[in-house]
């Protein structure tokens, strides 16, 4: 959808080049004020990450080429019922410069579909940002815009690998982050199941892609007979499985399972249906046991918190009593010293009166 998001349409991949290029000479992009767009390939002064000569990026700067934008027609997507887009880009700070910028996506009427400010403080490593964009029902086109908001009049934010694509792209053409389509991944997983995992842990499992581009697993039907009735093969999951698929977290698929077995469930007969109900009841029983364990843990945590609260109150009370005792001790000591001082003054006064009385008698 978005044209020239990696800016590789410019440059010869043979030397370090930095230039201001006229907007009409940069595929897809335009500088909103009609100014030139600042592009570079290879090394750039005061630029942190190593940048090969085969990579081209764009730089926003306040004094020149401070805003780049691209208009994209989405009417075909809306006609197909797609109203969600995947938006992502890489950014890094130009060393020694304020590199703040805004990323904005609006519809044809100027209504914001996405707006976010980026402080862009890392000058050593590229940072990848990705999110999901929801379109309005009457959206026919969108405008992707990056605006420099830094205070410096020289360098600014460096951007690369700007992407805007359908969230549910056709599984045949959608390229995952490692370069394989979803169908390629599924085919490889099925081949691995057949060739490498011929064991009791995996039996009769097939993976496929649904019409809405989701990954599903199912048990293959076994045409052999068991007890005169058709049956399904076993599906077993051993250990834990955690898988992350897609370009960003919202497309993640995370599965975790403990070793368990679903075997010989057949609801086509009365006996099979009863067995299925028994198996489901057993699963509910296990769920209830887990819920009971969790509730018991919550109760223990609650009691521990109450005990800690009581200990806190007891410690506060003990501290108050200690302070009261210390104050009482100091008060007694002060009273004692006052009594000794008064007694001393009284004795000194009496000792002074004896010579004075003797002098009076001699007179």
C-alpha positions, 0 to 999 in steps of 0.5 A: 500500500505505502510506496517507497517506505524504505526510501531505497528508490534513491541512492546508488548503494556504492558510497556515503551520500547525503542530499536534499532531494526535491519532493517530486524526485522521491517516489511516494513522498512529499514535503508538505511545505514544498521544500526538499526531503533530506535523504542519506545512505551509509554513514552520517555524522553524529549518527549512532547505529552503523548504517551500510551504504546499501541502506537509505533513510530519511531525516526530519529537520526543523529548518528544512524538510521537517515534514514528510507525507504520503496519501494512500487510496484505501477505497478498494480495501473498504469495498472488501470490508477491510477496516484495519491496517497495520502501521509500523516504522523504525526511528532513531535519534540523531546524536547531539540533537533534539529529535522529537517528532509526531506520527499522524494518520488522517482520513480524507476529511482530516480526521485523526485516525492515529496521532502520537508524539515520540521523544526519540531519545535513543541514538544507539539503536533503531527502535521499531514501533507498530500498531493497529489502525482502525478506519472509519466506515466512510474512509476512502483515503488516508494520509501518513505524515511525520512532523519534526517537533524538535527544538534544534534547527539542524538535525532531527529524527531519522526514519526508515522502513515505514509500512502501512498494510492490510491487517488480514493480507492474503495468506499467499502474498503476506510476508511474515517478519522472517520472509515466509508466507503463512501457507509456506509456514503451514506446509513446512510444519505439516512436513515436519509433523510427517517426517520428524515426529512419527511418535505417540506424541503426534498422531494424525494432526494436520494444519491448515489456513482458514478463509480468514487467514487463521491457523487451525489444527485438526485430527485426520479422519481414520477410515479404519474400523475399531469395533465395527465403527468408524473412529477418529485418530488420537490427538495428543499434545506433549509438553508446552508449546508457545508460538508468536506469529506476525509482525507485532504483538496483536498478531501473536498466537500463544499456546500453552498446553500440559500433556493430555489425551483426547481419545476415542470420542465418538458421539454417533452412538449412545455409548460414545455420547455417554463416554464423551459426557464423562470425559467432559465431566472429568475436564470440568472436575479438573477445572473445579479443582484448579479453581479450588486451589486458586481460591485456597491460595487467595484465602491464604494470601488474604490471611497473610495480608491480615496478619501483616496488617495486625503486625503493623498495628502491634509494632506501631503500638509497641513503638508508642509505648516505648516512646511513652516510657522514655518520656516518663523516664526523662521526666523523673530524671528532670524532677530529681535534678530540680529537687537536688538543685533546690536543696543545694540552693537552700544549703548554700543560703543557710551557710551564708547566713551563719557568718552574717549572724556572727557579724551582727552579734559583734556589732 
